[in-house]
Amino acid sequence: MRPSWSSPWLPAALLLGCLVLAYLALRQRTEIVRIDLGLREEDQADKNRLADLRRQLAAAQTAQLQAEKQAAQPVQPPGADGNVRTVHLSDIAKEHPEYAAIQAHQARRNVVRQYSAGLVSLNLTPDQRAKLTDLLVERNLTTTDAQQAATAAGLAQGSAAYWAAVKQATDVVDQEMTSALGTDGGKLYQKLQTASNASNQIMFNYAPVFDDAGASLTPQQTQGLEQAFVATKNFNDIPAANRQDYFKVDPTTGLSPSDNRLIESAAQVLSPAQLQILKDNQILSNKQQAIMQPYFVGVTGGIRIMP
């Protein structure tokens, strides 16, 4: 016997099927809406990032325009705006008494750095070297005090009267050097100054040349070359008649008597290859000086070398 479709369960089954289909449709629609909202949120995030980038670009363009405007303005010399303050060390020491000890410490450190090569060349005893170092510190501080006093007295900086007042003050310290070491303090100070200049010249002008050529100076060679420079600056053993030609360059060799003396003295500490480097450097320096010298003729206020 075939089953009858008029069973009372049939309407319930159909109703349940419809409910399931409706639930599935609603779920799909909800998922579609959720996906659509997510895409919209991502689009909004992209729009926000784009807006931020545009703001950053606008700020960078504004900063660039301001920098270009500033670069186009003429450069004002230091102090042109009038906002310059002159500070005297003596005033600082009055307001801060502890600054005197700091200043003395810095002065001693500068002396040791500046005159170390010259102090070594003097072959002093430890006590003599310590005493001379103290006097050099005192001389530097005395020079500073004398310059401030001369300015306060109304003397024009750099004038003959200005330097005469400074020399009068430093002569006292030079006399103390003479008493302590048994040699002329003024001449000793000038010798140390020459040694200091030679040390700086080798450090900044000559050592890089040797380094670049692969023939770096040893500490012993550096010291020997410093002594050679000092000897070259000593005019006492040069006849007065020959002094005017001491720096005159021979057009054939490209060297002056001063250069030849330096090279002969340096030969005691440099290798043949290093000596050739020194000789070539002196020739090149003389050529440069010969080219530049005409531009300085008749100039009293100095010149400015521009690219």
HELIX and SHEET records of a PDB file:
HELIX    1   1 TRP A    9  ALA A   72  1                                  64    
HELIX    2   2 LEU A   89  GLU A   95  1                                   7    
HELIX    3   3 TYR A   99  SER A  121  1                                  23    
HELIX    4   4 PRO A  126  ALA A  152  1                                  27    
HELIX    5   5 ALA A  160  LEU A  181  1                                  22    
HELIX    6   6 GLY A  185  GLN A  201  1                                  17    
HELIX    7   7 ILE A  202  TYR A  206  3                                   5    
HELIX    8   8 ALA A  207  ASP A  212  1                                   6    
HELIX    9   9 PRO A  219  THR A  232  1                                  14    
HELIX   10  10 ALA A  240  ARG A  243  1                                   4    
HELIX   11  11 PRO A  257  ALA A  266  1                                  10    
HELIX   12  12 PRO A  272  MET A  292  1                                  21    
HELIX   13  13 GLN A  293  PHE A  296  5                                   4    
END                                                                             
